[in-house]
């Protein structure tokens, strides 16, 4: 990629975009505020084109809820090199700054300078509108599933207690039970839409052919990682939050290693379900499950091990463009 001669830093909020355009030498060419809507993005595009061609400009935007989506996708589709960075990265640069000043204007300048200094180290944003839609649906499925489980548990406990107290029927309970059923219907419809959208993905088809993995789970996983690139299987594992964090001071370790849980909770939920299906219906993974259970490891810990192993298998399949090879699932020596 040709090194951009200018960097546009954009600090995003619900209603506005604070921006700072830096020249090749790091000088501020223009800064200001536009609205966080299509008109504001078009104004920014026109401003940039007064100075340079879009393909020579690097745009750095901090991920902020869903408020960054419009600007990020619009600039990417217009041909800009766009980097969507984690707020934790911005905080690290801010800590290194002697002046601990934080305003929207300062943040826009900081984002532009981050792009000038280290932009080549950040991945370029590549996500279609359809991918973003599907990711949002996967996230919604996860949230609704949690809500459904909480409602069912609360309803069951209330029905049990009221029955002991002699109340056998309640219109409120019936409404709640119907709400749970409607939630279940909504979840199934969303999952159906996700599967239909991912059905043409050859990797979904290959994963669904592995004993223990449903087409639904395969579609959910591939939707979560769509548009992402991973150099190593460890990075894919870390993205899912299934890597193990260890506390160490000097030569001593403190406590047991725990999952970092830095990644998507909906992806971890799907991977946990995949791990359960593999230990039930896949002979190779079942042997792996029995091996670790024989080592007196907790049920949940073993399923996490299986989920990590699946991610390593998935990484190999994507990198080498090969189908699942059961011979690669071997017990530790």
Residue pairs with C-beta under 8 A, 6 or more apart in sequence:
1 81
1 120
1 124
2 55
2 56
3 120
4 56
4 57
4 58
4 81
4 115
4 119
5 23
5 24
5 52
5 56
5 57
6 21
6 22
6 23
6 24
6 29
6 48
6 51
6 52
6 56
6 57
6 58
7 21
7 22
7 57
7 58
7 59
7 60
7 112
7 113
7 115
7 116
7 119
8 19
8 20
8 21
8 22
8 44
8 48
8 57
8 58
8 59
8 60
8 80
8 112
8 115
9 19
9 20
9 22
9 60
9 107
9 108
9 109
9 110
9 111
9 112
9 113
9 114
9 115
10 17
10 18
10 19
10 44
10 59
10 60
10 61
10 62
10 71
10 108
10 111
11 17
11 18
11 19
11 62
11 104
11 105
11 107
11 108
11 111
12 36
12 61
12 62
12 64
12 67
12 68
12 71
13 36
13 64
13 67
13 104
14 36
14 67
15 35
15 36
16 33
16 34
16 35
16 36
16 40
16 104
17 33
17 34
17 35
17 36
17 40
17 41
17 44
17 71
18 31
18 32
18 33
18 104
18 105
18 107
18 108
19 30
19 31
19 32
19 33
19 34
19 44
19 108
20 28
20 30
20 31
20 105
20 108
20 109
20 111
20 112
21 28
21 29
21 30
21 31
21 47
21 48
21 51
21 112
22 28
22 29
22 112
22 113
22 115
22 116
23 29
26 113
26 116
28 109
29 51
30 47
30 51
31 105
31 108
31 109
33 104
34 40
34 41
34 43
34 44
36 67
36 70
36 71
37 70
38 70
38 74
41 70
41 71
41 74
41 75
44 71
45 54
45 74
45 75
45 78
48 54
48 57
54 78
54 79
54 80
55 79
55 80
55 81
57 80
57 81
58 80
58 81
58 83
58 115
58 116
58 119
59 75
59 80
59 81
59 82
59 83
59 115
60 83
60 85
60 111
60 112
60 114
60 115
60 119
60 122
61 68
61 71
61 72
61 75
61 82
61 83
61 84
61 85
61 111
62 68
62 84
62 85
62 86
62 87
62 90
62 107
62 111
63 84
63 85
63 86
63 87
64 87
68 84
69 132
72 82
72 84
72 125
73 127
73 129
73 132
75 82
76 82
76 125
76 126
76 127
81 119
81 124
82 124
82 125
83 115
83 119
83 122
83 123
83 124
83 125
84 125
85 111
85 114
85 122
89 114
90 107
90 110
90 111
90 114
93 110
93 113
93 114
94 100
94 102
94 110
97 110
115 122
123 228
123 229
126 227
127 226
127 227
128 227
130 197
131 223
131 226
131 227
134 194
134 197
134 198
134 223
134 226
135 223
135 224
135 226
137 190
137 193
137 194
137 223
138 194
138 220
138 223
138 224
138 266
139 264
139 266
140 190
141 187
141 190
141 191
141 194
141 220
141 266
142 265
142 266
142 269
143 266
144 183
144 186
144 187
144 190
145 187
145 269
147 183
148 180
148 183
148 184
148 187
151 176
151 179
151 180
151 183
152 180
155 173
155 176
155 177
155 180
158 173
159 173
162 170
162 173
191 216
191 220
194 216
194 219
194 220
194 223
195 215
195 216
195 219
197 219
197 223
198 204
198 218
198 219
198 222
198 223
199 205
199 215
199 219
201 219
201 222
203 218
203 222
203 317
203 318
204 215
204 218
204 219
204 222
205 218
206 317
206 323
206 324
207 213
207 217
207 218
207 221
207 222
207 314
207 317
207 324
208 214
208 215
208 218
209 323
209 324
210 278
210 282
210 324
211 278
211 281
211 282
211 283
212 274
212 277
212 278
212 279
212 280
212 281
212 282
212 285
213 274
213 277
213 278
214 277
217 270
217 273
217 274
217 277
220 266
220 267
220 270
221 267
221 270
221 271
221 274
221 314
224 264
224 266
224 267
224 270
225 236
225 239
225 267
228 239
230 236
230 239
230 315
232 315
233 311
233 312
233 315
233 316
234 243
236 311
236 312
236 314
236 315
237 243
237 308
237 311
237 312
238 260
238 262
238 263
239 263
239 264
239 267
240 263
240 264
240 267
240 268
240 271
240 307
240 311
241 259
241 260
241 261
241 262
241 263
241 264
241 265
241 267
241 268
242 259
242 260
242 263
242 268
242 271
242 304
242 307
242 308
242 311
243 259
243 260
243 262
244 257
244 258
244 259
244 260
245 257
245 258
245 259
245 260
246 253
246 257
247 253
247 254
247 255
248 254
259 304
261 268
268 307
271 307
271 310
271 311
272 303
272 304
272 307
274 307
274 310
275 285
275 303
275 304
275 306
275 307
275 310
276 303
278 285
278 286
278 289
278 306
278 310
279 285
279 286
279 288
279 289
279 302
279 303
279 306
280 286
282 326
283 326
284 326
284 329
285 306
285 309
285 310
285 329
287 329
287 331
288 305
288 306
288 309
288 329
288 331
289 302
289 303
289 306
291 331
291 332
292 301
292 302
292 305
293 299
293 302
297 305
309 329
313 324
313 328
313 329
316 322
316 328
317 323
317 324
